[in-house]
């Protein structure tokens, strides 16, 4: 059994690594071609910046492609073993269906662990570096046209905060705007600052700020209210928005750490904001690594098929189509769940559950039936 496990795992590792390398290289080329439109003569955004930016996107691409490449690599290995009759020999040597399934589950668990590590630790860190690179270059536009928006509830008052970008060198929040609303729901204060430094206790120090205090409504017969505008070099502002929450608001939900995403969802709920989109992304990040296990199980029935000479290419193409369909369904169910207000866990788990049923049905029909 140890020899069989070593044989199958070696084939899986080599093939999956080769397929992953090919797909990552292809998508990296597309990303580089897309970035080249910002590289112009006289622009501060050079080819070096574009190459570094694309390199920072590599872990994110790897995270997106791993379940697909695991499926294609596993299908290729299983079909090749079946075509060369090696799997038939392994079956006559004592490799039963349930033992083969346990071997594939072990390989899928390793791939799932790798997907989780890349998607939850490496990809968010590198994506944050990529955002800092392009936000610090004048020739390359930053993510979004309005930056990140956050809402902070302070007793019976509310504050809406807009952050344009996060500076890479020292972590200063740039282009900060604060709109404070009183208990009556009317705008009471506006603060415009060139930057903000987040202290250890999550207290902000607004730099080069202009504070405009809007007085309350006066009676019709009284004197008109006067707007008070005060320029300040530094202005302390107490709030519960951490640096991680501010940086999270500048990133796409699927590029966040799972823990930071969970904390951001709690922050949105505590401030009365909708969190459906972020909850779906949270559950997608929970279930997405498990899809690698589904993919290797889905590839196992290919080892029990009977191939003619040269017929393996059709089954590999079938594996490619199944992988692409999973990727599309995973995105479509997320959008539909957000629009139709489905349960977040259901919208995230639906593609995995669907393909799990498909793999188990194929396993039962092709493997146990034969």
Secondary structure, 3 states (H helix, E strand, C coil): CHHHHHHHHHHHHHHHHHHHHHHHHHHHHHHHHHHHHHCCCCCCCCHHHHHHHHHHCHHHHHHHHHHHHHHHHHHHHHHHHHHCCHHHHHHHCCCCHHHHHHHHHHHHHHHHHHHHHHHHHHHHHHHHHHHHHHHCCCCCCCCCCCCEEEEEEECCEEEEEEEEEECCCCCCEEEEEEEEECCCCCEEEEEEEEEEEECCCCCEEEEEEEEEECCCCCCCCCCCCCCEEEEEEEEEECCCCCHHHHHHHCCCHHHCCHHHHHHHHHHHHHCCCCCHHHHHHHHHHHHHCCHHHHHHHHHHHHHHCCCCCCCHHHHHHHHHHHHHHHHHHHHHHHHHHHHHCCCHHHHHHHHHHHHHHHHHHHHHHHHHCC
